[in-house]
Amino acid sequence: MSEIAHRNEAPRSPLAGTIQRDVTWGDCDPAGIIYYPTYFRWIDAGTWNLFFLAGLTPASLRAEYPGMDMPAVSSSLEFRNPAPFGAKAEVRSRVEHWGGKSFRVTHEIVRADGAQLAVGSETRAWVENLPGVGLHAQVIPETLKRRFFQPV
């Protein structure tokens, strides 16, 4: 979904976020390049960064939507280039698709020299945690979706 507009509203474009990351010693495998689970940590941070940009911290999310959570139900990455210890990278994230009860965030990780390190996505479900029952998918409120779009 590249645009969302409602009656009497100006066109809006998707919110996009970036975070800067340094490849530290603890991020690397014995070969001295980034260990693949590090990327998954970074894309999780990229998703949360989008929520922060939309004005939603974990505390405010729970206050506005009590009992709701957004666990990852799918995650995938394609690795394109190595990232050695000391490299600088940028994680670029945006919500690519809003479904009824889930959403997909795409991520691109780029080294400071412009080389694409990895591309991927994660799908998260919008669920209510019901005591004694567990997680139950719910429809994502339009008010929440709208926060991820900005005026053009």
C-alpha positions in Angstrom: 0.0 0.0 0.0 1.8 3.1 -1.2 -0.9 5.7 -0.3 -3.8 6.0 2.1 -6.4 8.7 2.0 -9.8 9.2 3.5 -12.5 11.5 2.6 -11.6 15.2 3.0 -7.9 14.3 3.6 -4.9 15.2 1.6 -2.9 12.3 0.0 -0.5 10.6 2.4 2.8 8.7 1.9 4.1 5.8 4.0 6.3 6.6 7.0 9.9 5.4 6.5 12.5 5.1 9.1 16.2 4.7 9.3 18.6 3.7 12.1 22.3 3.8 12.1 24.3 0.8 13.3 28.0 0.0 13.8 29.3 -3.5 13.4 30.9 -4.2 16.7 33.1 -7.2 17.8 30.1 -8.9 19.5 28.2 -8.7 16.2 30.7 -10.8 14.4 31.4 -14.5 13.8 34.9 -16.1 14.0 35.5 -15.0 10.3 35.3 -11.4 11.5 32.1 -10.6 9.6 28.6 -9.9 10.9 26.9 -12.9 12.3 23.5 -13.3 10.7 21.3 -13.2 13.8 22.6 -9.6 14.2 20.6 -8.6 11.2 17.4 -10.0 12.7 18.0 -7.9 15.9 18.5 -4.9 13.6 15.3 -5.4 11.7 13.3 -5.8 14.9 14.8 -2.4 16.0 13.8 -1.0 12.6 10.2 -2.0 13.1 10.2 -0.5 16.6 11.8 2.7 15.2 8.8 3.0 12.8 6.4 2.8 15.8 8.4 5.4 17.7 8.2 7.7 14.6 4.5 7.1 14.6 4.4 8.3 18.2 4.0 4.9 19.7 6.3 3.6 22.4 5.7 0.2 24.0 4.1 2.0 27.0 1.8 4.2 24.9 0.9 1.3 22.6 -0.2 -0.7 25.6 -2.1 2.3 27.0 -3.9 3.0 23.7 -4.5 -0.6 22.8 -4.7 -2.6 26.1 -4.0 -6.3 25.9 -2.8 -6.0 22.3 0.6 -7.1 21.0 2.3 -7.6 17.7 4.5 -10.7 17.6 6.5 -11.6 14.5 5.0 -14.5 12.7 7.4 -14.6 9.7 10.8 -13.1 9.1 13.2 -13.5 6.1 16.4 -12.0 4.9 18.6 -12.3 1.8 22.3 -11.6 2.5 24.0 -9.7 -0.3 27.4 -8.5 1.0 29.6 -9.0 4.1 29.9 -6.5 6.8 33.2 -6.6 8.7 34.0 -5.5 12.2 34.1 -1.7 12.2 31.7 -1.2 9.3 28.9 1.3 9.5 25.4 0.5 8.3 21.9 2.0 7.9 18.7 0.0 8.4 15.9 1.4 6.2 12.4 0.3 7.1 8.8 0.9 6.1 5.4 -0.8 6.3 4.9 -2.4 2.9 1.5 -3.9 3.4 -1.4 -3.6 5.9 -3.6 -6.6 6.0 -6.7 -7.1 8.1 -4.9 -8.7 11.1 -1.3 -8.5 10.1 1.2 -6.2 8.5 4.5 -6.6 6.7 7.6 -4.4 7.2 10.3 -4.4 4.6 13.9 -3.7 5.5 17.0 -2.8 3.6 20.4 -2.8 5.3 23.1 -0.7 3.5 26.8 -0.3 4.3 28.1 3.2 4.5 29.9 2.8 1.2 26.4 2.1 -0.4 26.7 -1.7 -0.7 23.5 -3.4 0.0 24.2 -5.9 2.9 20.7 -7.5 3.2 17.1 -7.1 2.2 14.1 -8.7 3.9 10.8 -8.4 5.6 9.0 -9.5 8.7 5.2 -10.0 9.1 3.7 -9.2 12.5 0.2 -10.2 13.7 -2.0 -7.8 15.7 -3.2 -10.0 18.6 -5.0 -9.8 21.8 -3.5 -11.8 24.7 -6.5 -13.3 26.4 -5.9 -14.7 29.9 -6.4 -18.5 29.9 -6.8 -18.5 26.1 -3.6 -17.1 24.7 -3.1 -15.0 21.6 -6.0 -14.3 19.4 -5.7 -12.3 16.1 -7.7 -9.1 15.9 -8.5 -6.6 13.1 -5.9 -3.8 13.0 -7.6 -0.5 13.8 -7.6 2.1 11.0 -6.6 4.7 13.5 -3.4 2.7 14.1 -2.7 2.3 10.3 -3.2 6.0 9.7 -0.3 6.9 12.1 2.1 5.2 9.7 1.3 7.7 6.9 2.4 11.3 6.6 1.0 14.2 4.5 2.6 14.4 1.0 
